[in-house]
Amino acid sequence: MHLNPLQIRALGRFTFRCHSGLQIGVRGEGTQRFALRVGENLLIPSTSWKGAFRSVSEKIIGSMDLSGVVALLRELYGEDEDGVAFKDRNGGTGTFDRVLDQLTANPGQLIRELERLVVGNEELMSRLRGIRESNELKRFLKEEREGKSLTQRYLGLLYPITSLYGSPGLAGKLRFLDTVAKAVTHWRPGVGINRSTMRSEEGVIYGTEVLVPLGQKITLSMLIDNVLPATTEAGILASTIELIKSEGIRIGSSKSRGLGNLELVEEESWIKVMDISDKVDADVKIRYVTSPRNWTHLSLKEALTWLEGGDDI
């Protein structure tokens, strides 16, 4: 179970206070650089939010005490020219082989799980169903082109970071929405840098457009699908929000120059939850799916406790 069937959906609304301006999607030529906007409004693309949250989550999982396949996948996790990839570095295969050994120990179960990823591809379904032994399955997943691609998708399901944020061929459980907000504009002057001397270049001056949200507040909306309480995924998400709450988050460019610093406003942030899992009565499910207004409203503190498995909703 990844995104289908849907068991739990949550809508997160996070309010941030912006003490400095924002530079996002800076473009332009010559002496003027313009920020990304929609009309007169500030625009923060979903990809900017996703990248900022993912960076925090990657730091968190790096310090977690993990075991089993997930611990091995943390060693393999990285990026190459095609994006996220799970593979040994420096040309080795030892850790990757250990992962495949564990996964193929029960070939029948693994094949059933892989079949869910290739529904509609009858040729590949037939190929999987024709495999009988662990060694044959391991060889297919490691050496054959279609098998290697399928392996990467499946490992993405197992590793919390890619399960939450997605990877090539795999939709993430967290979906960030674009933020559009009214803003005022000011221009920040800068000087060119001579790359050979690393000193300011005489006569090279430019201006960069900086957008400041009206009221110094902006809001992020996030959809959270099938992140079940008390799981590793839920723990990482809760810890990510906790860390952002305590240290803030940085968005956009020129962060080293003091721009893009956002502070989470806890009392103005919340999560609404729709639980339509098998444990929920049918009449409650009907009430949930009728309107998001019927979803269970949790304060940020209550939501973090729920994600960590402390309280039922």
Secondary structure, 3 states (H helix, E strand, C coil): CCCCCCCEEEEEEEEEEECCCECCCCECCCCEEECCEECCEEEECHHHHHHHHHHHHHHHHHCCCCCHHHHHHHHHEEEECCEEEECCCCCCCHHHHHHHHHHCCCHHHHHHHHHCCCCCCHHHHHHHHCCCCHHHHHHHHHHCHHHHHHHHHHHHHHCHHHHHHCECCECCCEEECCEEEEEEEEEEEEEEEECCCCEEEEEEEEEEEEEEEHHHEEEEEEEEECCCCCCHHHHHHHHHHHHHHHHCEECCCCHHHCCCEEEECHHHCEEEEEECCCCCCHHHHHHHHHCHHHCEEEEHHHHHHHHCCCCCC
